[in-house]
Amino acid sequence: MAADQQLPDAARIVIIGGGVGGASVAYHLSALGERDVLLVERDELTSGSTFHSAGLVGQLRADPALTRMNMYSVELYRKLQAGEHAVAWTECGGIKLASSSERLQEIRRQISWARTYGLPLGEISVREAAELFPLISTDGVVGAAYLPSDGYIDPSQLCNALANLARAGGVRIAPRTRVVGIDVEDGRIRRVHTDKGEIACEIVVNCGGMFAAEIGRMAGVRIPLIPMSHQYLVTEAFLPERGDPLPTLRDPDLLVYFRQEVNGLVMGGYERDPEAWTATVGSYDAVPADFNGRLLPENWPRFEQIAQNSQIRVPDMADIGVRMIVNGPEAFTPDNEFCLGETEAEGFFVAAGFCAHGIAGAGGIGKIVAEWIVEGQPSLDVWHMDISRFGRDYRSPRRTLVRTLESYQTYYDIAYPGRQRIAGRPLRTSPAYPWHAANGAFFGEKAGWERVDYYETNASRGDGARRPNGWAGRYWSPAIAAEHVATRTMAGLFDETSFAKIDVSGPDAATLLEWVCDNRVVRGVGDVTYTQALNRRGGIEADFTVTRVAAEVFSIVTGTAFGSHDMAWLRKQARRCGARVRIEDVTGRDVCYALWGPRSRKILARLTPADLSNQAFRFMTAQQITVADVPVRALRVTFVGELGWELYASSEFGAALWRDLWSAGVDLGLVAGGYRAIDSMRLEKGYRVWGADITPETTPYEAGLGFCVKLGKPGGFEGRDALVASQERGAERRLCAITLHDPHSVVLGNEPVRIGDRIVGRVTSGGYGYTVDASIAYAYLPVADAEPDTTVCVDLFGDWIDGVVAAEPLFDPAGSRIRAS
Ligand SMILES: Cc1cc2nc3c(=O)[nH]c(=O)nc-3n(C[C@H](O)[C@H](O)[C@H](O)COP(=O)(O)OP(=O)(O)OC[C@H]3O[C@@H](n4cnc5c(N)ncnc54)[C@H](O)[C@@H]3O)c2cc1C
């Protein structure tokens, strides 16, 4: 839009922010055919974090979806460079060094899973690394990986190129236009107010970078991110002229990264004593209104450790002059992942919080967010980046800050599966928490909840010889095996209070849930149904149980971490259907204790007058009973494949209920157990976990959950048409159980699966099954290879471990334990 042009008073989509994020979303929206798009920028394009970026584009991330998004970015940047929009894309390759044996393990693990989607990451020798980047000292380097398609780019040129392409596609761009207010009415976006007038709109995309939280507050929406100061330096020119530029170089053990800049180097890193900017424990961020095209004063004392480390790896750094230090603020999130997607205000999207990899991510981010807006959902499973992963606890500035600082500090640390965060704990606890702590619980944290992984006091009863090799043995205890075995042979008591609980009530509750769920959930009062909620592509958007509590009241129980996500999904569907319902998060209202195992009925019978027989209390039903002195909703369900009940009671009864259940079972061999034992048992039974085994990219048929799908139910359901079409095409892949021949080789997730010399799939989840005595892995395999007894190999840290596809479930296929009388 030319400077003298009037700002339109309406646009279907308004993008706020003209950094690389906003420009990429604008370009991709236009590429999808959206014509009525307006991008407003309070200053000039690229005047936020984008202009001072170091411009490195690395593709490999811990998350497969993000890696695929970054791979798309590279394809796009290559194309831009080859076309009319030179962006100074330099495809110089990238090296990652291992300066410790554990890092080498990490690199080998990454190389193995990079294979599953064609990322050409390969291990190179230390000598080869030194040949590619001759400035390094190889002292202490034990290995390296090289990715030939990594590179760097000019961030401002990239932003301008994307903006120009967007303009060519019909997007209007209004610089020097500041959004000062956002109207949300009846839960949905109506208009934005700018310093140049109002714009009515249906959709707003908050691409405000470090200002995104401030923009969110205008709409009453919390975007949990913190502007963090991030520094790099640029050296004087000292490199001889050479044909090919040096590859980028990362040495995470030393916390540093490098790239060539003309004949000098750019060097930056992630210090252990990071600094937030303008956000404090007591207040949200407050970036000055005129902070555009500006930097922060250099902070040499804080950079000193990084500078010293850089000299260890590149000794020349000790002698070369520093041309400048760039200290720029950048939006970081509490878990170092992006904030993408639709917020709780309908039509209010966000694409921000890029945690110093927004240049690498921009292409993929723009594509995903544009799809999300236009098609209703992204084409990849981006759950780890979805804004809805953050619960209400992140409304607190302190929680957001301490978690973000911790994530920044540990940015380059090895992300061992099962690694626990420390900051801001404990926050959410069950009434039985003091009992757990006093009885040797090892806690893991999820969505702010302290959850028992296992009780170390049970370790002496377990078999230490079962410890898995390598990383899988790192956060392991014989207690896990002991709790598993005791539950299968006697009984186990588990605190699942953290389960997210959602009540759906009102005159349209039944109609709404019947539309949202693939299974028939509107059955008799007291019936419990296991179901999925699908997106329009037939992918699994949520996976939960629904209990009909009364004619117009349904209770949903879903995974601890999925409460906000599933609530958002239900609310969105309710808005679309215009349903008269109340959807309420009641997670903290009730405790949930699970009592499972062959002796569970006998133990529970000591505490209740209720008839617990198969005839009086059927599997997958719920009843209101009393247990000891406590009114309880008892659900006869299982996630471990044993007879038993989940007991829901109002929280104030929680401590007494746990105490009485425990006392009633001790002489019958009851063991208190944790989530690790549950996971081991659910693997044996083939129960799927959302976010790993099942995702928005997989259908119930592929996942072996076809038994839930009721294609013929009256009125249909969301995703039905896509499922029917996929049935007609025929499934291409199926989730399979694999058992590994070596019991000490235990998968962690994402490992490639090979048949002969073909990579055929990737592990979704796995672990050890202590009853079937096998190391178990789940993976989607081509249908032709999914038959039991097919021989496969799974890559663990570079070693191919033999295994075989097993018939499912591995334990109690007839389900007789669950229905035991
Ligand atoms: C020192 C440093 C080095 C970095 N190095 C790298 C790297 O090597 N590789 C990499 O991938 N990433 C790197 N990054 C990160 C990368 O630069 C950012 O992730 C990216 O630029 C963020 O883009 P954005 O569009 O989200 O935000 P921004 O570029 O900050 O854009 C947001 C825009 O929103 C506008 N805005 C805010 N409020 C309003 C309002 N009310 N109305 C209208 N407009 C508004 C702002 O003016 C701004 O222009 C680095 C960052 C820093 C700080």
The ligand as an SDF file (V2000), in Angstrom:
LIG
                    3D

 53 58  0  0  0  0  0  0  0  0999 V2000
   20.4830  -11.4580   18.2560 C   0  0  0  0  0  0  0  0  0  0  0  0
   19.5720  -12.4060   17.5360 C   0  0  0  0  0  0  0  0  0  0  0  0
   20.1080  -13.3660   16.6970 C   0  0  0  0  0  0  0  0  0  0  0  0
   19.2480  -14.2430   16.0230 C   0  0  0  0  0  0  0  0  0  0  0  0
   19.8030  -15.1890   15.2020 N   0  0  0  0  0  0  0  0  0  0  0  0
   18.9950  -16.0530   14.5440 C   0  0  0  0  0  0  0  0  0  0  0  0
   19.5280  -17.0300   13.6700 C   0  0  0  0  0  0  0  0  0  0  0  0
   20.7240  -17.1210   13.4760 O   0  0  0  0  0  0  0  0  0  0  0  0
   18.6750  -17.8760   13.0390 N   0  0  0  0  0  0  0  0  0  0  0  0
   17.3210  -17.8240   13.2530 C   0  0  0  0  0  0  0  0  0  0  0  0
   16.6080  -18.6290   12.6720 O   0  0  0  0  0  0  0  0  0  0  0  0
   16.7850  -16.8920   14.0640 N   0  0  0  0  0  0  0  0  0  0  0  0
   17.5780  -16.0180   14.7200 C   0  0  0  0  0  0  0  0  0  0  0  0
   17.0440  -15.0650   15.5320 N   0  0  0  0  0  0  0  0  0  0  0  0
   15.6090  -15.0430   15.7190 C   0  0  0  0  0  0  0  0  0  0  0  0
   14.8660  -14.3190   14.6090 C   0  0  0  0  0  0  0  0  0  0  0  0
   15.4890  -13.1310   14.2980 O   0  0  0  0  0  0  0  0  0  0  0  0
   13.4370  -14.0880   15.0770 C   0  0  0  0  0  0  0  0  0  0  0  0
   12.8780  -15.3070   15.5120 O   0  0  0  0  0  0  0  0  0  0  0  0
   12.5430  -13.5220   13.9980 C   0  0  0  0  0  0  0  0  0  0  0  0
   13.1450  -12.4590   13.3770 O   0  0  0  0  0  0  0  0  0  0  0  0
   11.2310  -13.0870   14.6420 C   0  0  0  0  0  0  0  0  0  0  0  0
   10.3870  -12.6330   13.6350 O   0  0  0  0  0  0  0  0  0  0  0  0
    8.9310  -12.1200   13.9820 P   0  0  0  0  0  0  0  0  0  0  0  0
    8.2970  -11.7650   12.7130 O   0  0  0  0  0  0  0  0  0  0  0  0
    8.2580  -13.0690   14.8760 O   0  0  0  0  0  0  0  0  0  0  0  0
    9.1650  -10.8330   14.9040 O   0  0  0  0  0  0  0  0  0  0  0  0
    9.6590   -9.3310   14.5480 P   0  0  0  0  0  0  0  0  0  0  0  0
   10.7040   -9.3420   13.5100 O   0  0  0  0  0  0  0  0  0  0  0  0
   10.0130   -8.7420   15.8510 O   0  0  0  0  0  0  0  0  0  0  0  0
    8.3670   -8.7060   13.9550 O   0  0  0  0  0  0  0  0  0  0  0  0
    7.2770   -8.3000   14.7520 C   0  0  0  0  0  0  0  0  0  0  0  0
    6.7710   -6.9980   14.1950 C   0  0  0  0  0  0  0  0  0  0  0  0
    5.5430   -6.6710   14.8190 O   0  0  0  0  0  0  0  0  0  0  0  0
    5.4530   -5.2710   14.8400 C   0  0  0  0  0  0  0  0  0  0  0  0
    4.4620   -4.8560   15.8330 N   0  0  0  0  0  0  0  0  0  0  0  0
    4.5310   -5.0240   17.1630 C   0  0  0  0  0  0  0  0  0  0  0  0
    3.4590   -4.4690   17.7580 N   0  0  0  0  0  0  0  0  0  0  0  0
    2.6920   -3.9690   16.7790 C   0  0  0  0  0  0  0  0  0  0  0  0
    1.4520   -3.2670   16.7880 C   0  0  0  0  0  0  0  0  0  0  0  0
    0.8180   -2.9820   17.9210 N   0  0  0  0  0  0  0  0  0  0  0  0
    0.9350   -2.8740   15.5990 N   0  0  0  0  0  0  0  0  0  0  0  0
    1.5780   -3.1510   14.4410 C   0  0  0  0  0  0  0  0  0  0  0  0
    2.7630   -3.8000   14.3970 N   0  0  0  0  0  0  0  0  0  0  0  0
    3.3040   -4.2030   15.5510 C   0  0  0  0  0  0  0  0  0  0  0  0
    6.8540   -4.8500   15.2270 C   0  0  0  0  0  0  0  0  0  0  0  0
    7.1160   -3.5180   14.9090 O   0  0  0  0  0  0  0  0  0  0  0  0
    7.7020   -5.8360   14.4620 C   0  0  0  0  0  0  0  0  0  0  0  0
    8.1690   -5.3250   13.2380 O   0  0  0  0  0  0  0  0  0  0  0  0
   17.8700  -14.1700   16.2120 C   0  0  0  0  0  0  0  0  0  0  0  0
   17.3330  -13.1960   17.0580 C   0  0  0  0  0  0  0  0  0  0  0  0
   18.1810  -12.3260   17.7220 C   0  0  0  0  0  0  0  0  0  0  0  0
   17.5960  -11.3180   18.6260 C   0  0  0  0  0  0  0  0  0  0  0  0
  1  2  1  0
  2  3  1  0
  2 52  2  0
  3  4  2  0
  4  5  1  0
  4 50  1  0
  5  6  2  0
  6  7  1  0
  6 13  1  0
  7  8  2  0
  7  9  1  0
  9 10  1  0
 10 11  2  0
 10 12  1  0
 12 13  2  0
 13 14  1  0
 14 15  1  0
 14 50  1  0
 15 16  1  0
 16 17  1  0
 16 18  1  0
 18 19  1  0
 18 20  1  0
 20 21  1  0
 20 22  1  0
 22 23  1  0
 23 24  1  0
 24 25  2  0
 24 26  1  0
 24 27  1  0
 27 28  1  0
 28 29  2  0
 28 30  1  0
 28 31  1  0
 31 32  1  0
 32 33  1  0
 33 34  1  0
 33 48  1  0
 34 35  1  0
 35 36  1  0
 35 46  1  0
 36 37  1  0
 36 45  1  0
 37 38  2  0
 38 39  1  0
 39 40  1  0
 39 45  2  0
 40 41  1  0
 40 42  2  0
 42 43  1  0
 43 44  2  0
 44 45  1  0
 46 47  1  0
 46 48  1  0
 48 49  1  0
 50 51  2  0
 51 52  1  0
 52 53  1  0
M  END
$$$$
